[in-house]
């Protein structure tokens, strides 16, 4: 009788362990091959993304590379499957600074492109990307918070940060960018050619973003290797910041 009870208990534990292992394998597989959630900790992609946004990042569009799994594993050189990013895509990648920290930026230049900033306007292969003034972007913060650039007003006990907003059109993709500081050093940069297998990326909040406009030694990230790509940002799942911001949930990127 004792042996029978022990056998039943062992069988029950074995089934539970098998379910746990299957669930873990399924979760890792989905996060490696399909999608993974990411959160936004900074304002470098304002106004497109705000600190506190939680995103769904698709893994499959660019194929699979060294940083596709949740844990960095030995991986053959290059990527398997997928297609290259397009100009205007919002991508998550491991920064070349340390190959560990996740960054999110917009793809501006593709391999072989000649890119520079001219008076705050993107120039690709000798053609300026259209950029049109479109009102102001207002970011509301809790009392006691500080604005980084822009103008400040206090309304209802909260801080309003107002930034000049522009609409940029890149290959028929239209999105908003901010230009907080006229004459910022990143508004005029040398002409660079994007190396093969690399991408030129920039934050939408142009004066508050470490990106490809500056090299790593200058505080930027330089060109981003294709191997460092994690995936393409698809949609805002939910947003927090002094409470849930339901109006942002479901926003496509």
C-alpha positions in Angstrom: 0.0 0.0 0.0 2.8 2.4 0.9 4.6 1.6 -2.3 1.4 2.2 -4.3 0.9 5.6 -2.6 4.5 6.6 -3.2 4.2 5.6 -6.8 1.0 7.7 -7.2 2.8 10.7 -5.5 5.8 10.3 -7.7 3.6 10.1 -10.8 1.8 13.3 -9.7 5.1 15.2 -9.1 6.5 13.9 -12.4 3.4 15.3 -14.3 3.7 18.7 -12.5 7.4 18.9 -13.4 6.7 18.0 -17.0 4.1 20.7 -17.2 6.5 23.3 -15.7 9.3 22.3 -18.1 6.9 22.4 -21.1 5.7 25.9 -20.0 9.3 27.2 -19.6 10.2 25.7 -23.0 7.2 27.3 -24.6 7.8 30.7 -23.0 11.5 30.7 -24.1 10.5 29.6 -27.6 7.9 32.3 -28.0 10.3 35.0 -26.7 13.0 33.8 -29.0 11.0 33.2 -32.2 7.8 35.3 -32.0 7.7 38.3 -29.6 9.0 39.7 -26.3 7.8 42.6 -24.1 10.1 45.6 -23.5 9.6 48.7 -21.4 10.8 52.2 -22.2 12.9 53.7 -19.4 13.8 57.1 -21.0 12.5 59.9 -23.1 14.9 59.5 -26.1 12.0 58.4 -28.4 9.6 61.2 -27.5 6.9 61.9 -28.7 6.6 58.4 -30.3 7.3 56.6 -27.1 7.2 57.8 -23.5 9.0 56.5 -20.4 6.7 53.9 -18.9 5.5 52.5 -22.2 5.5 48.7 -22.5 6.0 47.4 -26.0 5.6 44.2 -28.0 8.7 43.6 -30.0 8.5 41.1 -32.9 11.5 38.8 -33.2 10.8 37.2 -36.6 10.8 40.2 -39.1 14.7 40.5 -39.1 15.4 36.8 -38.7 17.2 35.4 -35.7 20.6 36.3 -34.3 22.8 36.1 -31.3 20.5 38.3 -29.2 17.2 36.9 -30.2 17.0 34.4 -27.2 16.4 35.9 -23.7 19.8 34.6 -22.8 22.9 35.2 -24.9 24.0 31.8 -26.3 26.7 30.7 -28.7 25.4 31.6 -32.2 26.8 31.3 -35.7 28.0 34.5 -37.4 25.2 36.6 -38.9 21.4 36.2 -38.9 19.1 33.3 -39.9 16.1 34.2 -42.1 14.1 37.3 -42.1 14.5 40.5 -44.0 16.7 43.6 -43.4 15.2 46.6 -41.5 13.6 49.4 -43.5 14.2 53.1 -43.1 11.8 54.3 -40.5 11.5 51.1 -38.5 11.6 51.4 -34.7 14.1 48.7 -33.6 15.4 47.3 -30.3 19.0 46.3 -30.2 22.0 45.7 -28.0 24.1 48.9 -27.9 27.6 48.4 -29.4 28.8 50.3 -26.3 28.7 47.1 -24.2 26.7 44.6 -26.2 24.5 44.1 -23.2 22.2 47.1 -22.7 18.9 47.3 -24.7 18.4 50.5 -26.8 15.4 51.5 -28.9 15.8 53.9 -31.9 14.5 54.5 -35.4 16.4 53.2 -38.4 17.5 56.2 -40.5 20.3 54.9 -42.7 20.8 51.5 -44.4 24.1 49.9 -45.4 25.9 52.0 -48.0 23.8 55.1 -47.3 25.6 58.5 -46.9 24.0 60.2 -43.9 24.5 63.5 -42.0 22.5 66.1 -40.1 22.2 69.5 -41.6 20.8 72.2 -39.4 18.7 69.6 -37.6 17.5 67.9 -40.8 18.4 64.4 -41.8 20.2 64.2 -45.1 20.4 60.8 -46.9 22.4 60.3 -50.1 22.4 64.1 -50.7 18.6 64.4 -50.2 17.1 66.2 -47.2 14.3 64.3 -45.4 11.2 66.5 -45.3 10.7 68.0 -41.8 7.8 70.3 -41.1 6.9 72.2 -37.9 3.7 70.9 -36.4 2.8 72.6 -33.2 4.1 71.7 -29.8 4.3 68.4 -27.9 3.2 68.8 -24.3 4.4 66.3 -21.7 2.7 66.4 -18.3 4.8 65.4 -15.3 4.2 65.1 -11.6 4.8 68.1 -9.4 8.4 68.5 -8.5 9.6 67.0 -11.8 12.0 68.8 -14.1 11.8 69.4 -17.8 14.8 68.7 -19.9 14.8 71.5 -22.4 11.6 73.1 -23.8 9.4 75.5 -21.9 7.8 74.9 -18.5 4.4 75.7 -17.1 2.6 74.7 -13.9 -1.1 73.7 -14.4 -3.3 72.1 -11.7 -0.3 71.3 -9.5 1.5 69.4 -12.4 4.4 70.4 -14.6 3.8 70.8 -18.3 6.9 70.5 -20.6 6.3 72.0 -24.0 8.6 71.0 -26.9 8.8 72.1 -30.5 7.3 69.2 -32.6 8.1 68.5 -36.3 6.7 65.9 -38.7 9.4 64.0 -40.6 8.6 61.9 -43.7 11.0 59.1 -44.5 10.1 56.8 -47.5 6.4 57.6 -47.1 6.5 57.0 -43.4 5.4 59.9 -41.3 6.3 60.3 -37.6 6.9 63.1 -35.1 10.3 64.3 -33.8 11.3 66.8 -31.2 13.9 69.5 -31.6 14.4 71.0 -28.1 17.5 73.1 -28.6 18.3 75.1 -31.7 22.0 74.7 -32.6 22.6 71.5 -30.6 25.9 69.9 -31.7 24.0 66.9 -33.0 22.1 69.1 -35.4 25.1 69.3 -37.7 27.2 66.2 -38.2 29.9 65.1 -40.7 28.9 63.0 -43.7 29.3 59.3 -42.9 28.9 56.2 -45.0 27.0 53.3 -43.3 29.2 50.2 -43.4 28.0 46.9 -44.8 26.0 45.0 -42.2 25.3 48.1 -40.1 22.6 50.7 -39.6 22.4 54.4 -38.7 19.8 54.9 -36.0 18.5 58.0 -34.2 16.1 58.8 -31.4 12.9 60.8 -32.3 13.8 63.2 -29.4 16.8 64.5 -31.3 18.4 66.6 -28.6 18.0 63.9 -25.9 19.2 60.8 -27.6 22.5 58.9 -27.7 22.6 57.4 -31.2 24.5 57.0 -34.4 25.1 60.8 -34.9 28.0 60.4 -32.4 30.5 57.6 -32.0 30.9 55.6 -28.9 33.8 57.6 -27.7 31.7 60.8 -28.0 28.8 59.4 -26.0 26.8 58.0 -28.9 26.4 54.4 -30.1 28.0 54.6 -33.6 26.7 52.3 -36.3 24.7 49.4 -35.1 25.7 45.9 -36.4 22.9 43.8 -37.8 24.0 41.1 -35.4 22.9 43.4 -32.5 19.3 43.6 -33.6 16.7 42.1 -31.3 13.5 42.9 -33.1 11.1 45.4 -34.4 8.8 47.4 -32.1 5.2 46.7 -33.1 2.7 48.1 -30.7 2.3 49.7 -27.2 0.8 47.1 -25.0 0.2 49.4 -22.0 1.6 52.5 -20.5 2.4 53.7 -16.9 3.6 56.9 -15.6 1.9 58.4 -12.6 -0.9 55.9 -13.3 -2.1 53.9 -16.3 -2.4 55.8 -19.6 -5.1 53.9 -21.4 -5.1 56.2 -24.4 -1.6 54.9 -25.4 -2.5 51.2 -25.3 -2.8 49.6 -28.7 -0.8 52.4 -30.5 1.0 50.9 -33.6 4.6 51.9 -34.2 
